């Protein structure tokens, strides 16, 4: 392609796809994966598995494990009475696709009795003091009401007394350390929970070009707030609200954010969060960081500037029964996930396992439904992903210190992924896109290995049902000048986008049988030398494999892998990407458009709403785009190399233009 190497081309493409609209207010520290073994110094042990929630009634038992601290507002009991009555007569919905649930008369009486007893024990009127006072195995019960945490809101974003805890990370200087979060929990967060004490030594040195091995948290102090549970006492998550911004907006926009994070659980092994709503954080409604063992259940996340729920460098996690709406990056983001998949270090993770699960959630009206740079070995099962700009997204591109390059081994199964055509760039959008994405894609994998997409219904995504492209690590790789830092060792063109399998999916048809086609069911960039990607045993709108649409097209003989066609035989020696100059031209145009802050180029139509498949307008858009792309084929395009790989396999791909993205 003239003056552009394939490697730099796709790296720049990934920049266009994933670069943020604005830098974060706080530079993040270097992150590490927690030890996956249970911490037996705490009884019961913390971590090593997903914790179990304790019942609300058990908070009042005399011989309960830990101490219960109750948080209330002056009118919480009256609010509880009204909420319980409404749940009895009108019912409530946990998420839009769930049925309306009514509590019984007996359940209503029991819940009201519990709330009366909790109100009598209430000693806190803000959540943070109750969290700060807590220790291992304790719990915080929050009674119905909207909590704005005025004391925490009054804390400045960068208190001068906290500057001493700012450090240098691979994200740059001035990063906020764990000591910063420990001593200054409300500089960044409305509610901050530090689960471990500070360690006795010093953290290892890190620079923007070198970081230590991510396996195990260095200088980790003992558990002090592990196995905690924070929960609302109302009948539904709607009854207790933690609001980090403009209360008058309700569950919508504008955000009016006063804090970057709504609730942060940092090194909070064994944490349980359940039955409340968090909304309006400038960055993340809920942030779970370097935590082994968490349960997030019956929760709602509304209108965060970045992520509704962010789980970063964490392990043994379960998010279930949730509703995630209105976030500028994605509704749910398990990034830098524990590297427990096919590319794991077997001395640290002896056995393959999926380390975090997201299930029974509605994720809708976000920029992306889910995303996760280095979202390794995550399990998405039985969710509804709809009405977003794009649906499922995962990638291998650097974004603020994510360990675990390249992304691998995530499983998407038994989900409904549909109608992800939200024009987040439109003038009337109430969601501000924080990350550029192609509108109208159901499931996008950018540079992942060994992922599985199976048994899903994927329909009515007007650009593409699924999309697979490479993010190679052919980069300008400077060795770290820091003594003891891991070497920078790029592996070559084809380290990412291999071994991904798509099978047993129903494409272009809803579960009730309605034909709702995707723009094209399966799209692959055909990146040169990529191997082992395969699409097989999928059916289209009429229930046959023959009605599946693909680019490149499905092979003339089912079950084969023929160059120039969509591979179906995963292990065939002919299952190798051969490149596609026209697709590469389009991807380069998208990179250029993003760099120029333009979204009206006829070649790259990612940022324009796609027309309904089968319509005259869809045919016109396709013809225009193909003609414009063909004119670009063979042109010399001198694109910069933005990135370098720090730490080789398992390390970080670092790219200057969006060093601050979490």
C-alpha positions as CSV (number, residue, x, y, z in Angstrom):
1,X,0.0,0.0,0.0
2,X,2.4,2.6,-1.2
3,X,4.0,4.4,1.8
4,X,2.1,2.7,4.5
5,X,3.0,-0.6,6.2
6,X,0.1,-2.9,7.1
7,X,1.2,-2.8,10.7
8,X,1.1,1.0,11.1
9,X,-2.1,1.1,9.1
10,X,-4.0,-1.1,11.5
11,X,-2.5,0.5,14.6
12,X,-3.6,3.9,13.4
13,X,-7.0,2.3,12.6
14,X,-7.3,1.2,16.2
15,X,-6.5,4.7,17.3
16,X,-9.4,6.0,15.3
17,X,-11.6,3.3,16.8
18,X,-10.7,3.7,20.4
19,X,-9.1,7.1,21.1
20,X,-11.1,9.2,23.6
21,X,-12.6,12.5,23.1
22,X,-11.0,14.0,26.2
23,X,-8.3,13.1,28.8
24,X,-9.3,12.0,32.3
25,X,-8.9,14.3,35.2
26,X,-6.7,11.9,37.1
27,X,-3.8,9.9,35.8
28,X,-4.2,6.2,36.8
29,X,-1.5,4.3,38.6
30,X,0.1,1.1,37.3
31,X,-2.2,-1.8,37.9
32,X,-1.5,-5.4,38.8
33,X,-3.6,-8.6,39.0
34,X,-4.3,-9.8,42.5
35,X,-3.1,-13.2,43.8
36,X,-6.0,-15.5,42.7
37,X,-5.6,-17.7,45.9
38,X,-7.9,-16.9,48.8
39,X,-6.5,-14.8,51.6
40,X,-6.7,-17.1,54.6
41,X,-5.7,-14.3,57.0
42,X,-9.3,-13.3,57.0
43,X,-12.1,-15.5,58.2
44,X,-13.8,-16.5,56.1
45,X,-11.0,-16.2,53.5
46,X,-11.3,-13.2,51.2
47,X,-11.0,-13.7,47.4
48,X,-10.4,-16.9,45.4
49,X,-14.0,-17.1,44.4
50,X,-17.1,-15.0,43.9
51,X,-18.4,-13.9,47.3
52,X,-22.0,-14.8,48.4
53,X,-24.4,-12.1,49.4
54,X,-25.8,-12.1,52.9
55,X,-29.5,-11.5,53.3
56,X,-30.8,-8.1,54.3
57,X,-32.5,-9.7,57.4
58,X,-29.2,-11.1,58.6
59,X,-27.9,-7.6,59.1
60,X,-30.1,-7.5,62.2
61,X,-29.0,-10.8,63.7
62,X,-27.1,-10.6,67.0
63,X,-24.5,-13.3,66.0
64,X,-24.0,-12.0,62.5
65,X,-20.6,-12.0,60.9
66,X,-19.1,-8.4,61.2
67,X,-20.8,-5.2,62.2
68,X,-23.7,-3.5,60.4
69,X,-23.7,0.2,60.0
70,X,-26.9,1.8,58.8
71,X,-27.1,5.0,56.7
72,X,-30.3,6.9,56.4
73,X,-31.8,10.3,55.6
74,X,-34.4,11.9,57.8
75,X,-37.3,10.8,55.6
76,X,-35.8,7.3,54.8
77,X,-38.5,5.4,56.8
78,X,-41.3,7.3,55.2
79,X,-39.7,6.7,51.8
80,X,-39.3,3.0,52.5
81,X,-43.0,2.7,53.4
82,X,-44.0,4.3,50.1
83,X,-41.5,2.3,48.1
84,X,-42.7,-1.0,49.6
85,X,-46.3,-0.1,49.1
86,X,-45.6,0.7,45.4
87,X,-43.7,-2.6,45.0
88,X,-46.7,-4.4,46.4
89,X,-49.4,-2.7,44.3
90,X,-47.6,-1.5,41.1
91,X,-44.5,-3.6,41.1
92,X,-41.1,-2.7,39.8
93,X,-38.9,-3.6,36.8
94,X,-35.3,-4.6,37.4
95,X,-34.5,-4.0,33.8
96,X,-36.6,-3.1,30.7
97,X,-36.7,-6.6,29.3
98,X,-37.6,-8.2,32.6
99,X,-41.2,-8.7,33.7
100,X,-42.7,-6.4,36.3
101,X,-42.2,-8.0,39.7
102,X,-44.7,-7.6,42.6
103,X,-43.8,-8.4,46.2
104,X,-46.3,-10.3,48.2
105,X,-48.2,-9.0,51.2
106,X,-46.1,-11.1,53.5
107,X,-42.8,-9.9,51.9
108,X,-44.0,-6.3,52.1
109,X,-44.7,-6.6,55.9
110,X,-41.4,-8.3,56.5
111,X,-39.4,-5.7,54.5
112,X,-41.2,-2.9,56.3
113,X,-40.4,-4.4,59.7
114,X,-36.7,-4.8,58.7
115,X,-36.6,-1.1,57.6
116,X,-38.2,0.1,60.9
117,X,-35.5,-1.8,62.9
118,X,-32.8,-0.5,60.6
119,X,-34.0,3.1,61.0
120,X,-33.9,2.7,64.8
121,X,-30.2,1.7,64.5
122,X,-29.3,4.4,61.9
123,X,-26.1,6.3,63.0
124,X,-24.9,7.7,59.7
125,X,-26.4,10.2,57.3
126,X,-23.7,9.9,54.6
127,X,-22.3,6.7,53.2
128,X,-18.5,7.5,53.3
129,X,-18.2,7.8,57.1
130,X,-19.9,4.4,57.4
131,X,-17.5,2.8,54.9
132,X,-14.5,4.5,56.6
133,X,-15.5,3.1,60.0
134,X,-15.9,-0.4,58.6
135,X,-13.5,-3.3,58.9
136,X,-13.3,-6.9,57.5
137,X,-16.7,-8.7,57.2
138,X,-18.7,-5.5,58.0
139,X,-21.6,-4.3,56.1
140,X,-23.2,-0.9,55.2
141,X,-27.0,-0.9,54.8
142,X,-28.3,2.2,53.0
143,X,-32.0,3.1,53.5
144,X,-34.1,4.5,50.7
145,X,-33.3,8.0,49.5
146,X,-31.0,10.0,47.2
147,X,-27.5,10.4,48.6
148,X,-25.4,13.2,47.3
149,X,-22.6,13.0,50.0
150,X,-22.1,16.7,50.6
151,X,-19.0,16.3,52.7
152,X,-17.3,14.2,49.9
153,X,-18.5,16.7,47.2
154,X,-16.7,19.5,49.1
155,X,-13.3,17.8,48.8
156,X,-11.3,19.3,45.9
157,X,-10.2,17.0,43.1
158,X,-6.5,17.6,43.9
159,X,-6.1,18.5,47.6
160,X,-2.7,19.9,48.2
161,X,-2.1,17.6,51.2
162,X,-2.5,14.6,48.8
163,X,0.1,15.7,46.3
164,X,2.7,13.7,48.2
165,X,0.9,10.5,47.1
166,X,1.1,11.2,43.4
167,X,3.6,9.1,41.5
168,X,4.8,8.2,38.0
169,X,3.2,5.3,36.1
170,X,3.3,4.1,32.5
171,X,0.5,6.6,32.0
172,X,2.6,9.5,32.9
173,X,3.7,11.6,35.9
174,X,1.3,12.7,38.6
175,X,-0.6,9.4,38.8
176,X,-2.8,8.8,41.8
177,X,-1.3,5.9,43.8
178,X,-3.1,3.4,46.0
179,X,-1.8,5.5,48.9
180,X,-3.6,8.5,47.4
181,X,-6.9,6.5,47.3
182,X,-6.2,5.3,50.9
183,X,-5.5,8.7,52.4
184,X,-7.8,10.8,50.1
185,X,-10.8,8.6,49.2
186,X,-13.0,11.5,48.1
187,X,-10.6,13.5,45.9
188,X,-11.7,11.3,43.0
189,X,-14.7,9.4,44.3
190,X,-18.0,10.3,46.0
191,X,-17.5,7.1,48.0
192,X,-14.1,5.4,48.3
193,X,-13.4,2.0,49.8
194,X,-9.7,0.9,50.3
195,X,-9.8,-2.7,51.2
196,X,-6.1,-3.3,52.1
197,X,-3.8,-1.4,54.4
198,X,-0.7,0.2,52.9
199,X,2.3,-2.1,52.5
200,X,5.4,-1.7,54.5
201,X,7.8,-1.1,51.6
202,X,7.9,0.8,48.4
203,X,6.2,0.1,45.1
204,X,8.6,-0.8,42.3
205,X,9.6,1.9,39.9
206,X,7.6,2.6,36.8
207,X,8.1,5.0,33.9
208,X,6.1,5.7,30.8
209,X,8.4,3.2,28.9
210,X,8.7,0.4,31.5
211,X,6.5,-1.4,34.0
212,X,7.0,-4.5,36.3
213,X,5.4,-7.8,35.7
214,X,1.6,-7.5,36.4
215,X,1.2,-10.8,38.1
216,X,0.6,-10.1,41.8
217,X,0.2,-6.8,43.6
218,X,3.5,-5.6,45.0
219,X,3.8,-4.1,48.5
220,X,0.3,-5.2,49.4
221,X,-0.8,-4.6,53.0
222,X,-3.2,-6.8,55.0
223,X,-6.9,-6.9,54.5
224,X,-8.7,-4.2,56.5
225,X,-12.0,-3.9,54.6
226,X,-12.3,-7.2,52.9
227,X,-15.5,-9.3,52.6
228,X,-17.6,-6.1,53.0
229,X,-21.2,-5.8,51.8
230,X,-22.9,-2.5,50.8
231,X,-26.6,-2.7,50.0
232,X,-29.8,-0.8,49.7
233,X,-32.7,-1.8,51.9
234,X,-35.6,-0.9,49.6
235,X,-37.5,-3.4,47.5
236,X,-35.7,-2.5,44.3
237,X,-32.4,-0.8,43.2
238,X,-34.4,2.3,42.3
239,X,-35.1,3.1,45.9
240,X,-31.5,3.9,47.0
241,X,-29.6,6.3,44.7
242,X,-26.0,7.5,44.9
243,X,-25.8,10.6,42.8
244,X,-22.4,12.0,41.8
245,X,-23.9,14.9,39.8
246,X,-27.1,16.7,39.0
247,X,-29.9,15.2,41.0
248,X,-32.6,17.1,39.0
249,X,-31.7,15.0,35.9
250,X,-33.1,11.9,37.5
251,X,-31.8,8.9,35.7
252,X,-30.9,10.9,32.6
253,X,-28.8,13.7,31.3
254,X,-27.3,16.3,31.8
255,X,-24.8,14.7,34.2
256,X,-23.6,17.8,36.1
257,X,-20.9,15.6,37.6
258,X,-19.2,16.7,40.8
259,X,-16.9,13.6,41.1
260,X,-15.1,11.4,38.7
261,X,-16.3,8.2,40.3
262,X,-19.5,7.4,42.1
263,X,-18.3,4.4,44.2
264,X,-14.7,3.1,44.1
265,X,-13.8,-0.3,45.6
266,X,-10.0,-0.6,45.5
267,X,-8.3,-3.8,46.5
268,X,-11.6,-4.7,48.1
269,X,-11.4,-8.5,48.0
270,X,-14.7,-10.2,48.6
271,X,-16.8,-7.0,48.1
272,X,-20.6,-7.3,47.6
273,X,-22.6,-4.4,46.1
274,X,-26.3,-4.9,45.7
275,X,-29.7,-3.3,45.3
276,X,-28.9,0.4,44.6
277,X,-28.4,2.8,41.7
278,X,-25.3,4.9,40.9
279,X,-25.4,7.7,38.4
280,X,-23.9,10.9,36.9
281,X,-20.2,10.3,37.6
282,X,-17.8,12.2,35.3
283,X,-16.0,8.9,34.5
284,X,-17.3,5.8,36.2
285,X,-20.4,5.1,38.3
286,X,-18.8,2.1,40.0
287,X,-15.1,1.3,39.8
288,X,-13.8,-2.0,41.0
289,X,-10.0,-2.0,40.9
290,X,-7.3,-4.7,41.7
291,X,-9.9,-6.8,43.5
292,X,-10.1,-10.5,43.9
293,X,-13.7,-11.7,44.4
294,X,-16.6,-9.4,43.9
295,X,-20.4,-9.7,43.4
296,X,-22.4,-6.9,41.8
297,X,-26.1,-7.8,42.0
298,X,-29.4,-6.0,41.4
299,X,-27.6,-2.8,40.4
300,X,-28.4,0.1,38.1
301,X,-25.8,2.4,36.4
302,X,-27.0,5.6,34.7
303,X,-25.3,8.2,32.6
304,X,-21.6,8.1,33.4
305,X,-19.1,10.1,31.3
306,X,-17.1,6.9,30.7
307,X,-18.3,3.6,32.2
308,X,-21.4,2.6,34.1
309,X,-19.4,-0.2,35.8
310,X,-15.6,-0.5,35.4
311,X,-13.8,-3.6,36.6
312,X,-10.1,-3.2,36.2
313,X,-7.3,-5.7,36.8
314,X,-9.7,-7.8,38.9
315,X,-10.5,-11.5,39.2
316,X,-13.3,-13.9,40.4
317,X,-16.1,-11.5,39.6
318,X,-19.8,-11.7,38.9
319,X,-22.1,-8.9,37.7
320,X,-25.7,-10.0,37.4
321,X,-29.2,-8.6,37.2
322,X,-28.2,-5.1,36.2
323,X,-29.3,-2.2,34.0
324,X,-26.6,-0.1,32.4
325,X,-27.7,3.0,30.5
326,X,-26.3,6.2,29.0
327,X,-22.5,6.0,29.3
328,X,-20.1,7.8,27.0
329,X,-17.7,4.8,26.6
330,X,-19.6,1.7,27.6
331,X,-22.2,0.5,30.0
332,X,-19.9,-2.3,31.4
333,X,-16.1,-2.5,31.0
334,X,-14.0,-5.4,32.4
335,X,-10.6,-4.1,31.2
336,X,-7.1,-5.4,32.0
337,X,-8.8,-8.5,33.2
338,X,-6.8,-11.3,34.9
339,X,-5.0,-13.1,32.1
340,X,-6.5,-16.6,32.8
341,X,-7.1,-17.7,29.2
342,X,-5.1,-19.5,26.6
343,X,-2.2,-17.0,26.8
344,X,-1.9,-17.2,30.6
345,X,1.3,-17.6,32.6
346,X,0.7,-21.1,33.9
347,X,2.9,-20.6,37.0
348,X,0.5,-17.9,38.2
349,X,-2.7,-19.3,36.7
350,X,-2.3,-23.1,36.4
351,X,-5.7,-23.7,34.8
352,X,-7.7,-22.1,32.1
353,X,-10.8,-20.4,33.5
354,X,-13.2,-17.5,32.8
355,X,-12.4,-15.0,35.5
356,X,-15.4,-12.6,35.4
357,X,-19.0,-13.1,34.3
358,X,-21.6,-10.6,33.2
359,X,-25.1,-12.1,33.0
360,X,-28.8,-11.2,33.0
361,X,-28.1,-7.6,32.3
362,X,-29.8,-5.1,30.0
363,X,-27.1,-2.8,28.5
364,X,-28.5,-0.2,26.3
365,X,-28.4,3.4,25.0
366,X,-24.7,3.7,25.6
367,X,-21.9,4.6,23.2
368,X,-20.9,0.9,23.4
369,X,-22.8,-1.7,25.3
370,X,-19.7,-3.3,26.7
371,X,-16.0,-2.8,26.0
372,X,-12.8,-4.0,27.5
373,X,-9.3,-3.4,26.4
374,X,-7.4,-6.6,27.3
375,X,-10.7,-7.9,28.6
376,X,-9.2,-11.4,28.9
377,X,-11.3,-14.6,29.6
378,X,-14.5,-12.7,30.4
379,X,-17.9,-14.5,30.2
380,X,-20.9,-12.7,28.8
381,X,-23.9,-14.9,29.0
382,X,-27.7,-14.3,28.6
383,X,-27.6,-10.5,28.4
384,X,-29.6,-8.1,26.2
385,X,-27.4,-5.7,24.4
386,X,-29.4,-3.3,22.4
387,X,-29.9,0.3,21.3
388,X,-26.2,1.3,21.7
389,X,-23.9,2.8,19.1
390,X,-22.1,-0.5,19.0
391,X,-22.9,-3.6,21.1
392,X,-20.1,-5.9,22.4
393,X,-16.6,-4.6,21.9
394,X,-13.2,-5.9,23.1
395,X,-9.7,-5.1,21.9
396,X,-6.0,-5.4,22.3
397,X,-5.2,-1.7,22.1
398,X,-3.4,0.3,24.8
399,X,-5.7,2.3,27.0
400,X,-4.2,3.7,30.2
401,X,-2.0,0.9,31.4
402,X,-4.0,-2.2,30.7
403,X,-2.0,-5.4,31.4
404,X,-2.5,-8.5,29.4
405,X,-1.6,-7.9,25.8
406,X,-3.0,-9.3,23.6
407,X,-6.6,-9.7,24.6
408,X,-7.8,-13.3,24.5
409,X,-10.3,-16.0,25.5
410,X,-13.5,-14.1,26.1
411,X,-16.8,-16.1,25.6
412,X,-20.0,-14.4,24.3
413,X,-22.9,-16.9,24.4
414,X,-26.7,-17.0,24.6
415,X,-27.0,-13.2,24.4
416,X,-29.4,-11.1,22.4
417,X,-27.5,-8.5,20.5
418,X,-29.8,-6.3,18.5
419,X,-30.7,-2.8,17.1
420,X,-27.3,-1.3,18.0
421,X,-27.8,1.7,15.7
422,X,-27.9,4.6,18.2
423,X,-26.5,7.7,16.6
424,X,-24.4,8.8,19.5
425,X,-22.9,11.6,17.3
426,X,-26.3,13.1,16.5
427,X,-27.1,16.6,17.5
428,X,-30.0,15.4,19.7
429,X,-28.0,12.6,21.4
430,X,-28.1,12.9,25.2
431,X,-24.9,10.7,25.4
432,X,-21.6,12.3,24.6
433,X,-19.3,9.8,22.9
434,X,-16.0,9.5,24.8
435,X,-14.6,7.0,22.3
436,X,-15.0,6.9,18.5
437,X,-16.9,3.8,17.3
438,X,-18.6,2.6,14.1
439,X,-22.4,3.0,14.5
440,X,-24.4,-0.1,13.8
441,X,-22.2,-3.0,14.8
442,X,-23.4,-5.8,17.1
443,X,-20.1,-7.4,18.2
444,X,-16.7,-6.0,17.4
445,X,-13.3,-7.7,18.2
446,X,-10.3,-5.5,17.5
447,X,-7.2,-7.6,17.8
448,X,-8.3,-10.4,20.1
449,X,-7.2,-14.0,20.1
450,X,-9.1,-17.2,20.9
451,X,-12.4,-15.5,21.6
452,X,-15.7,-17.5,21.2
453,X,-19.0,-16.0,19.9
454,X,-21.6,-18.8,20.0
455,X,-25.4,-19.4,20.4
456,X,-26.3,-15.8,20.2
457,X,-29.2,-14.0,18.5
458,X,-27.6,-11.2,16.5
459,X,-30.0,-9.1,14.5
460,X,-31.1,-5.6,13.3
461,X,-27.6,-4.2,13.5
462,X,-27.6,-2.1,10.4
463,X,-23.9,-1.9,9.6
464,X,-22.5,-5.3,10.6
465,X,-23.7,-8.1,12.9
466,X,-20.1,-8.9,13.9
467,X,-16.8,-7.3,12.9
468,X,-13.3,-8.8,13.3
469,X,-10.1,-6.8,12.7
470,X,-6.4,-7.0,13.6
471,X,-4.3,-4.8,15.9
472,X,-0.8,-5.9,15.1
473,X,2.2,-5.1,17.4
474,X,4.6,-4.0,14.6
475,X,5.6,-0.8,16.2
476,X,8.6,1.4,17.1
477,X,9.7,-0.5,20.2
478,X,12.2,1.3,22.3
479,X,13.8,-0.7,25.1
480,X,13.1,0.6,28.6
481,X,16.0,2.6,30.1
482,X,14.9,1.5,33.6
483,X,16.8,-1.2,35.4
484,X,14.7,-4.2,36.1
485,X,11.9,-3.2,33.7
486,X,10.7,-6.0,31.3
487,X,12.0,-5.9,27.8
488,X,10.0,-4.5,24.9
489,X,9.7,-7.4,22.6
490,X,7.2,-7.1,19.7
491,X,6.2,-10.5,18.3
492,X,5.4,-9.5,14.7
493,X,2.5,-8.8,12.4
494,X,0.2,-11.6,13.4
495,X,0.1,-11.7,17.2
496,X,-3.5,-10.5,17.4
497,X,-6.7,-11.6,15.7
498,X,-6.1,-15.3,15.5
499,X,-8.2,-18.3,16.6
500,X,-11.5,-16.5,17.0
501,X,-14.5,-18.8,16.5
502,X,-18.1,-17.8,15.6
503,X,-20.6,-20.7,15.6
504,X,-24.2,-21.7,16.3
505,X,-25.4,-18.1,16.1
506,X,-28.8,-17.0,14.7
507,X,-28.2,-14.0,12.4
508,X,-30.8,-11.5,11.2
509,X,-33.7,-13.1,13.0
510,X,-35.2,-12.4,16.5
511,X,-35.9,-15.1,19.0
512,X,-39.6,-14.9,18.2
513,X,-38.9,-15.5,14.5
514,X,-39.1,-12.0,13.1
515,X,-36.7,-11.3,10.2
516,X,-34.6,-8.3,11.1
517,X,-31.5,-8.4,9.0
518,X,-28.1,-7.0,9.8
519,X,-26.3,-4.9,7.3
520,X,-24.0,-7.9,6.8
521,X,-23.8,-10.7,9.3
522,X,-20.1,-11.4,9.5
523,X,-17.3,-8.9,8.5
524,X,-13.6,-9.7,8.6
525,X,-10.7,-7.5,7.6
526,X,-8.7,-10.5,6.1
527,X,-5.5,-9.2,7.7
528,X,-2.5,-10.9,6.1
529,X,-1.2,-14.0,7.9
530,X,-3.9,-14.1,10.5
531,X,-4.8,-17.7,11.1
532,X,-7.5,-19.9,12.8
533,X,-10.4,-17.5,12.6
534,X,-13.5,-19.4,11.6
535,X,-17.3,-19.0,11.2
536,X,-19.3,-22.1,11.0
537,X,-22.7,-23.7,11.8
538,X,-24.4,-20.3,11.9
539,X,-27.9,-19.8,10.4
540,X,-29.5,-16.8,8.8
541,X,-33.0,-15.4,8.7
542,X,-34.6,-18.4,6.9
543,X,-33.0,-20.9,9.3
544,X,-30.4,-22.1,6.9
545,X,-26.6,-21.5,6.6
546,X,-27.2,-20.4,3.1
547,X,-29.0,-17.2,4.2
548,X,-26.0,-16.0,6.2
549,X,-24.4,-12.9,4.7
550,X,-20.7,-12.2,4.9
551,X,-17.8,-10.0,3.7
552,X,-15.8,-11.8,2.5
553,X,-18.5,-14.2,1.2
554,X,-19.1,-17.6,2.6
555,X,-17.2,-20.4,0.7
556,X,-18.8,-22.2,-2.2
557,X,-18.4,-25.4,-0.4
558,X,-19.6,-25.5,3.2
559,X,-17.1,-26.4,5.9
560,X,-14.0,-25.3,3.9
561,X,-11.4,-22.5,4.2
562,X,-10.6,-21.1,0.8
563,X,-8.5,-17.9,0.4
564,X,-10.8,-15.0,-0.4
565,X,-13.8,-16.5,1.4
566,X,-14.9,-16.5,5.0
567,X,-13.1,-19.5,6.6
568,X,-15.2,-22.3,8.1
569,X,-12.6,-24.9,8.7
570,X,-10.7,-23.6,11.8
571,X,-7.6,-25.8,11.4
572,X,-7.1,-25.9,7.7
573,X,-3.7,-24.8,6.4
574,X,-5.5,-22.5,3.9
575,X,-7.2,-20.6,6.8
576,X,-4.9,-17.6,6.4
577,X,-5.7,-13.9,5.9
578,X,-4.6,-12.7,2.4
579,X,-5.3,-9.0,2.8
580,X,-7.9,-6.7,1.1
581,X,-6.6,-3.4,-0.3
582,X,-10.1,-1.9,-0.5
583,X,-10.8,-2.6,3.2
584,X,-7.5,-1.3,4.2
585,X,-8.2,1.9,2.3
586,X,-11.4,2.4,4.2
587,X,-9.7,1.7,7.5
588,X,-7.0,4.3,6.7
589,X,-9.7,6.8,5.7
590,X,-11.4,6.3,9.1
591,X,-8.1,6.9,10.9
592,X,-7.6,10.1,8.9
593,X,-11.1,11.3,9.5
594,X,-10.7,10.9,13.2
595,X,-7.4,12.7,13.2
596,X,-9.1,15.6,11.4
597,X,-12.2,15.5,13.7
598,X,-14.3,14.9,10.6
599,X,-17.2,12.5,10.2
600,X,-18.5,13.2,6.7
601,X,-16.0,11.5,4.5
602,X,-17.6,9.4,1.8
603,X,-15.0,6.6,2.2
604,X,-15.4,6.2,6.0
605,X,-19.0,6.1,6.9
606,X,-18.5,4.7,10.4
607,X,-19.7,7.9,12.1
608,X,-22.9,8.3,10.0
609,X,-26.0,6.3,10.8
610,X,-26.3,3.4,8.4
611,X,-29.5,3.0,6.5
612,X,-31.9,0.1,7.1
613,X,-30.7,-3.0,5.3
614,X,-32.5,-3.7,2.1
615,X,-33.6,-0.1,1.6
616,X,-32.7,2.0,-1.5
617,X,-30.7,4.3,0.8
618,X,-28.6,1.3,2.1
619,X,-27.8,0.4,-1.5
620,X,-26.8,4.0,-2.3
621,X,-24.6,4.2,0.8
622,X,-22.9,1.0,-0.1
623,X,-22.2,1.9,-3.7
624,X,-20.9,5.4,-2.8
625,X,-18.6,3.9,-0.1
626,X,-17.2,1.2,-2.4
627,X,-16.5,3.6,-5.3
628,X,-14.7,6.1,-3.0
629,X,-12.7,3.3,-1.4
630,X,-11.6,1.9,-4.8
631,X,-10.3,5.3,-5.7
632,X,-8.0,5.2,-2.6
633,X,-6.5,1.8,-3.3
634,X,-2.8,2.0,-4.0
635,X,-2.3,5.6,-2.8
636,X,0.7,6.3,-0.7
637,X,-0.4,7.2,2.8
638,X,2.3,8.3,5.3
639,X,0.7,7.5,8.7
640,X,2.6,8.0,11.9
641,X,3.5,5.2,14.3
642,X,2.0,6.1,17.6
643,X,2.7,3.1,19.7
644,X,5.2,0.9,21.4
645,X,4.9,-2.4,23.3
646,X,6.1,-2.3,26.9
647,X,6.8,-5.6,28.5
648,X,6.3,-8.0,25.5
649,X,3.8,-10.8,25.9
650,X,1.4,-9.9,28.8
651,X,2.6,-6.3,28.7
652,X,1.1,-3.0,27.5
653,X,0.7,-1.5,24.1
654,X,1.2,2.2,24.8
655,X,0.0,4.9,22.4
656,X,0.6,8.6,23.1
657,X,-2.6,10.2,21.7
658,X,-4.7,8.5,24.3
659,X,-2.4,7.6,27.2
660,X,-5.0,8.7,29.7
661,X,-7.8,6.4,28.7
662,X,-8.8,3.9,31.4
